[in-house]
Amino acid sequence: MASRFSPRIFWLLLADAAILYGGIILAMYLRLGFSGTENELDTKNGWVKILLASSVCLLIMYFYDLYDYIVMTNRRELMLRLVQALGIAWALLALLFYFVPPLLIGRGVSVISVPLVLGLLLTWRMFIHSLTGHPEIGEKILVVGTGQTALDTAEAVWERRDAGYRIAGFISENGAKPMDKLGQSIILGKGPDLESVIINEKIDRVVIAVRERRGAFPTEALLKMSLAGDVSIEECTSFFERITGKVHVDMLRPSWLIFAGRRRDSPVKTIFREMMHRSLGPARTRVVASFCNARGDLDQARVSRTDILQAGTRR
């Protein structure tokens, strides 16, 4: 299943775009001066050229998984991929500027903008990495359950610390004792202790990861907390999908397939898709027609060649 674009990723993408755009403009001022930059931006469509360069860089960064929570957690991997992505992006832009010279953003600007933008992005990403990876920052998650699905849910959070969630602990639905170790966290209590654990640990979100819900499932406590609005309560299937962009097969329930929120297409998206279909349809038809005509000409040439060979053989 396709990954959902979380608000956190959207704001990170927006910040990267602002840094890229601002970094290139700063490089223009350093290389061309104030008057040269004004002339480049106003008379030579510099704003559009910078937007094109920034878009190419963002696209390559996205393809290099620089907006994947797992990659963002590993600082070394993050730096390596960022250097590679910007290197490839500027190589592609260099080819584009060579074949389409009017798109060049000022002579010599690229030489300054590459290290400048790279330094700004590295500084920004390291700051965000340190901030979001802090153990005291993020929603505190309490996982109800101690089975494999509960552990898989917790591991998804531990692998993606920059996602903004922290596992406070687990609530046991079986014979596991409080304070027992489970993965990188501990069991904070059993079903009857749920309400007190939520209050004492200042839990922000409860994730339900219990396979068997008859008997020991704390229905009354969850219903009370949900009606009070003190804490968010969520199925592990939906939570896991939002964090990883995937659906865990072992967590699937028929009810989730029915009630899971699936956004309808917005009017803007519908209009855009319709415009794309209408604009690409004639182009696709022309390509197919050209291919058919070319194939017909080739067949005709083969027939003519066969006739010539047969005529030569008769002689």
C-alpha positions in Angstrom: 0.0 0.0 0.0 1.2 3.5 -0.8 2.6 5.6 1.9 0.5 8.4 3.2 2.0 11.9 3.2 2.1 12.9 6.9 1.9 16.6 7.9 5.4 16.2 9.5 6.8 15.2 6.2 5.0 18.0 4.4 6.4 20.6 6.6 9.9 19.1 6.3 9.5 19.2 2.5 8.4 22.8 2.6 11.3 23.8 4.8 13.8 22.0 2.5 12.2 23.8 -0.5 12.6 27.2 1.3 16.3 26.4 2.1 17.0 25.4 -1.5 15.3 28.4 -3.0 16.8 30.9 -0.5 20.3 29.3 -0.8 20.3 29.7 -4.6 19.2 33.3 -4.3 22.0 33.9 -1.7 24.5 32.4 -4.0 23.4 34.7 -6.8 23.9 37.7 -4.5 27.4 36.5 -3.6 28.3 35.9 -7.3 26.5 38.6 -9.2 26.1 41.3 -6.6 22.9 43.2 -5.8 22.3 44.8 -9.2 23.3 41.6 -11.1 20.9 39.5 -9.1 18.1 42.1 -9.6 18.6 42.0 -13.3 18.7 38.2 -13.4 15.6 37.8 -11.3 13.5 40.5 -13.0 14.5 40.5 -16.6 15.6 36.9 -17.2 12.8 35.0 -15.3 15.3 34.1 -12.5 12.5 33.2 -10.1 11.2 30.5 -12.4 14.7 29.2 -13.1 15.3 28.9 -9.3 12.0 27.2 -8.9 12.9 24.6 -11.6 16.3 23.9 -9.9 14.8 23.6 -6.5 12.1 21.2 -7.8 14.7 19.0 -9.4 16.7 18.8 -6.2 13.6 18.0 -4.1 12.6 15.3 -6.5 16.0 13.6 -6.4 16.0 13.9 -2.6 12.6 12.3 -2.5 13.8 9.4 -4.7 16.8 9.0 -2.3 14.3 8.4 0.6 15.4 11.5 2.4 11.8 11.8 3.7 11.7 8.2 5.0 11.7 8.0 8.8 14.2 5.1 8.9 16.7 7.0 6.8 16.2 10.2 8.9 17.0 8.3 12.1 20.4 7.2 10.9 22.6 10.4 10.9 25.4 8.9 8.8 23.0 7.5 6.2 21.2 10.8 6.1 24.4 12.8 5.4 25.6 10.3 2.7 22.3 10.3 0.9 21.9 14.0 1.0 25.4 14.5 -0.6 24.6 11.9 -3.2 21.1 13.3 -4.0 22.4 16.9 -4.4 25.3 15.7 -6.5 23.1 13.9 -8.9 20.6 16.8 -9.0 23.2 19.3 -9.9 24.7 17.0 -12.5 21.3 16.7 -14.1 20.8 20.5 -13.9 24.3 21.0 -15.5 23.2 18.8 -18.5 19.9 20.7 -18.7 21.8 24.1 -18.7 24.2 22.8 -21.4 21.4 21.7 -23.8 19.0 24.6 -22.9 21.3 27.6 -22.1 18.5 30.1 -21.4 17.7 28.1 -18.2 21.1 28.9 -16.7 20.8 30.7 -13.4 23.6 33.3 -13.9 27.2 32.4 -14.9 29.1 30.9 -12.0 26.2 30.8 -9.6 26.1 26.9 -9.6 29.7 26.7 -8.3 28.8 28.7 -5.3 25.2 27.4 -4.7 26.2 23.7 -4.6 28.4 23.9 -1.4 26.2 26.6 0.1 22.9 24.7 -0.3 24.6 21.5 0.9 25.9 23.1 4.0 22.5 24.7 4.8 20.6 21.5 4.3 23.1 19.5 6.3 22.9 22.0 9.2 19.1 22.0 9.1 18.7 18.3 8.9 21.1 17.7 11.8 19.2 20.2 13.9 15.9 18.5 13.1 17.5 15.1 13.7 18.6 16.1 17.2 15.4 17.9 18.0 12.9 15.2 16.9 15.1 12.3 18.1 15.1 13.7 21.7 13.5 11.1 24.0 11.4 13.8 25.7 9.9 15.2 22.5 6.9 13.5 20.8 3.6 11.8 21.7 3.8 9.2 24.5 2.4 5.9 23.3 0.9 3.2 25.4 0.5 -0.1 23.6 -2.3 -2.4 24.9 -1.0 -5.9 24.3 2.2 -7.9 24.7 2.0 -10.2 21.7 3.8 -10.2 18.4 1.6 -7.5 16.9 2.2 -5.2 19.9 6.0 -5.8 19.6 5.9 -5.1 15.8 4.0 -1.9 16.4 6.6 -0.8 19.0 9.5 -1.7 16.8 8.1 0.4 14.0 8.2 3.4 16.3 11.7 2.6 17.7 13.0 2.4 14.1 11.4 5.8 13.3 12.2 8.0 16.2 11.9 11.1 14.0 8.2 10.3 13.4 7.4 12.1 16.7 6.3 9.1 18.9 7.7 7.5 22.0 6.8 4.2 23.4 6.0 4.7 27.2 5.3 1.0 27.8 2.9 -1.9 27.4 -0.3 -3.0 29.1 -0.4 -6.8 29.5 -3.5 -8.8 28.6 -2.0 -12.1 29.7 0.2 -13.4 32.6 3.1 -11.0 32.0 4.0 -9.1 35.2 4.4 -5.3 35.5 8.0 -4.0 35.0 8.9 -7.0 32.9 11.1 -6.1 30.0 9.6 -6.2 26.5 11.8 -5.0 23.6 13.2 -1.6 24.5 10.4 -0.8 27.0 8.6 -2.4 29.9 5.2 -3.6 30.9 3.5 -0.9 33.0 0.6 -2.9 34.2 -2.4 -5.1 33.4 -5.9 -4.4 32.0 -7.4 -3.1 35.3 -4.4 -0.7 35.7 -5.0 1.0 32.3 -6.6 4.2 33.6 -4.1 4.8 36.3 -1.2 4.1 34.0 -2.5 6.6 31.5 -2.9 9.3 34.1 0.5 8.6 35.9 2.5 8.3 32.7 0.7 11.2 31.0 0.0 9.1 27.9 -1.1 10.9 24.8 -2.2 8.0 22.7 -3.3 4.4 23.3 -2.6 1.8 20.6 -4.7 -1.4 20.8 -2.7 -4.4 19.7 -4.7 -7.2 21.3 -5.6 -10.2 19.1 -8.1 -11.9 21.5 -10.5 -9.3 22.8 -12.8 -11.5 24.9 -12.4 -11.7 28.6 -9.4 -9.6 29.7 -9.9 -6.7 27.2 -10.3 -3.4 29.2 -13.5 -2.2 27.4 -14.9 0.0 30.1 -11.7 1.8 30.9 -11.1 2.5 27.2 -14.6 3.7 26.7 -14.4 6.0 29.6 -11.1 7.5 28.5 -12.4 7.9 24.9 -15.6 9.7 26.0 -13.6 12.0 28.3 -11.3 13.0 25.4 -8.2 12.8 27.6 -6.3 10.5 25.3 -6.4 9.3 21.6 -7.3 5.7 21.1 -6.3 3.9 17.9 -6.1 0.4 16.3 -2.6 -0.9 15.8 -3.4 -1.5 12.1 -4.1 2.1 11.4 -1.2 3.3 13.6 1.2 0.9 11.9 0.0 2.0 8.4 0.5 5.7 9.2 4.0 5.2 10.6 5.4 2.8 8.0 3.1 3.4 5.0 2.4 -0.4 4.9 -0.4 -2.7 6.1 0.7 -5.4 8.5 -1.1 -8.6 7.3 -1.2 -10.2 10.7 -3.0 -7.1 12.1 -5.8 -7.1 9.6 -9.4 -7.4 10.7 -12.5 -7.3 8.4 -13.8 -4.4 10.5 -10.7 -2.4 9.8 -11.1 -2.8 6.0 -14.7 -1.4 6.4 -14.3 1.4 8.8 -10.7 2.6 8.1 -10.8 6.1 6.8 -10.2 6.4 3.1 -10.2 9.9 1.9 -12.3 10.8 -1.1 -10.8 12.6 -4.0 -11.0 16.3 -3.6 -12.6 18.4 -6.4 -9.2 19.8 -7.2 -7.7 16.4 -7.5 -10.6 15.2 -9.7 -10.3 18.2 -12.0 -6.6 17.8 -12.3 -6.9 14.1 -13.1 -9.5 14.9 -15.7 -7.3 17.6 -17.3 -4.4 15.2 -17.4 -6.5 12.5 -19.1 -7.9 15.0 -21.7 -4.5 16.5 -22.4 -2.6 13.2 -22.6 -5.3 11.4 -24.6 -4.7 13.2 -27.9 -1.0 12.9 -27.5 -1.3 9.2 -26.9 -3.5 8.9 -29.9 -0.9 10.7 -32.1 1.9 8.5 -30.9 -0.1 5.3 -31.6 -1.1 6.7 -35.1 2.5 7.6 -35.9 3.6 4.1 -34.8 1.0 2.5 -37.0 1.9 4.7 -40.0 5.6 3.9 -39.5 4.8 0.2 -39.4 2.6 0.5 -42.5 5.4 2.3 -44.3 7.8 -0.4 -43.2 5.5 -3.2 -44.4 5.0 -1.4 -47.7 8.8 -1.1 -48.1 9.2 -4.8 -47.4 6.5 -5.7 -50.1 8.3 -3.4 -52.6 11.6 -5.0 -51.8 10.1 -8.5 -52.3 8.6 -7.5 -55.6 12.0 -6.2 -56.8 13.8 -9.4 -55.7 11.2 -11.5 -57.5 11.5 -9.5 -60.7 15.2 -9.8 -60.6 14.9 -13.6 -60.1 12.7 -13.9 -63.2 15.2 -12.1 -65.3 
